[in-house]
Amino acid sequence: MSDPEEKIIKIYDGSRPVEEDLFERNWINQLAWSLVVVLCSIVVWFAIAIVNAENQRHALITKQCADPVFKGEVDMRCLQVVSSRPHWWEHLWYGITHLRPAQK
């Protein structure tokens, strides 16, 4: 190689990534994405729990699962499969927006 080519190679050699340090901080990125996945999973789990609890609460308040044999009792099988509102998101919305009990 000639002298000018060596100067150009030395100039551009500094812009090449250092391969030893290229993947050194990969675990930080993996930790961040792992936290995102875990937190999203927890949010989904809480949303499902709120929907189920609000569905059963609304069914109890509207007396949709009254036991036909024993008056004043609740049919537990009905309570597990009842759909007290047309859509699941209505339960979620009501459960999130009505955190405090109604004042009497």
C-alpha positions as CSV (number, residue, x, y, z in Angstrom):
1,M,0.0,0.0,0.0
2,S,1.1,3.5,-0.7
3,D,1.4,6.3,1.8
4,P,-1.9,8.1,1.0
5,E,-3.9,4.9,1.3
6,E,-2.4,4.2,4.7
7,K,-3.4,7.7,5.9
8,I,-7.0,7.2,4.7
9,I,-7.2,3.8,6.3
10,K,-5.9,5.3,9.6
11,I,-8.5,8.1,9.4
12,Y,-11.4,5.7,8.9
13,D,-10.1,3.1,11.2
14,G,-11.3,5.1,14.2
15,S,-14.9,5.1,12.9
16,R,-15.1,1.3,12.9
17,P,-16.9,-0.2,16.0
18,V,-14.8,-1.8,18.6
19,E,-15.9,-5.4,18.3
20,E,-14.9,-6.2,21.9
21,D,-17.3,-3.6,23.3
22,L,-20.1,-4.1,20.7
23,F,-22.2,-6.4,22.9
24,E,-20.9,-5.5,26.3
25,R,-24.1,-3.7,27.5
26,N,-26.5,-6.2,26.0
27,W,-27.7,-7.4,29.4
28,I,-29.1,-3.9,30.2
29,N,-31.3,-3.9,27.1
30,Q,-32.4,-7.4,28.0
31,L,-33.2,-6.4,31.5
32,A,-35.3,-3.5,30.3
33,W,-37.3,-5.6,27.9
34,S,-37.7,-8.3,30.5
35,L,-39.2,-5.7,32.9
36,V,-41.5,-4.4,30.2
37,V,-42.8,-7.9,29.5
38,V,-43.2,-8.7,33.3
39,L,-45.0,-5.4,33.9
40,C,-47.3,-5.8,30.9
41,S,-48.1,-9.3,32.1
42,I,-49.0,-8.0,35.5
43,V,-51.3,-5.3,34.0
44,V,-53.1,-7.9,31.9
45,W,-53.5,-10.2,34.9
46,F,-54.9,-7.3,37.0
47,A,-57.3,-6.4,34.2
48,I,-58.6,-10.0,34.0
49,A,-59.0,-10.0,37.8
50,I,-60.9,-6.7,37.7
51,V,-63.2,-7.9,34.9
52,N,-64.0,-11.1,36.8
53,A,-64.6,-9.4,40.1
54,E,-66.8,-6.7,38.6
55,N,-68.8,-9.2,36.6
56,Q,-69.6,-11.1,39.8
57,R,-70.2,-8.0,41.8
58,H,-72.7,-6.6,39.2
59,A,-74.4,-10.0,39.0
60,L,-74.8,-10.1,42.8
61,I,-76.2,-6.5,42.9
62,T,-78.7,-7.1,40.1
63,K,-79.6,-10.5,41.6
64,Q,-78.9,-12.4,38.4
65,C,-77.8,-15.5,40.3
66,A,-80.5,-15.9,42.9
67,D,-80.9,-19.6,43.9
68,P,-84.3,-20.8,42.7
69,V,-84.6,-23.4,45.5
70,F,-83.3,-21.5,48.5
71,K,-84.6,-18.0,48.6
72,G,-82.1,-15.4,49.6
73,E,-79.1,-17.6,48.6
74,V,-76.7,-17.3,45.7
75,D,-76.2,-20.0,43.0
76,M,-72.4,-20.3,42.9
77,R,-72.4,-22.2,39.6
78,C,-74.3,-19.4,38.0
79,L,-72.0,-16.8,39.5
80,Q,-69.0,-18.5,37.9
81,V,-70.5,-18.4,34.3
82,V,-72.7,-15.3,34.4
83,S,-72.2,-12.5,32.0
84,S,-73.8,-9.5,33.7
85,R,-72.9,-6.9,31.1
86,P,-72.7,-7.3,27.3
87,H,-68.9,-6.7,27.0
88,W,-65.9,-7.4,29.2
89,W,-64.5,-3.8,28.7
90,E,-67.6,-2.4,30.4
91,H,-66.7,-4.3,33.6
92,L,-63.1,-3.1,33.2
93,W,-64.1,0.5,32.7
94,Y,-66.5,0.4,35.7
95,G,-64.0,-1.3,37.9
96,I,-61.3,1.2,37.2
97,T,-63.4,4.3,37.3
98,H,-65.4,3.4,40.5
99,L,-62.7,2.7,43.0
100,R,-64.5,4.1,46.1
101,P,-67.8,2.7,47.3
102,A,-70.8,4.9,47.0
103,Q,-71.4,7.2,49.9
104,K,-74.7,6.6,51.8
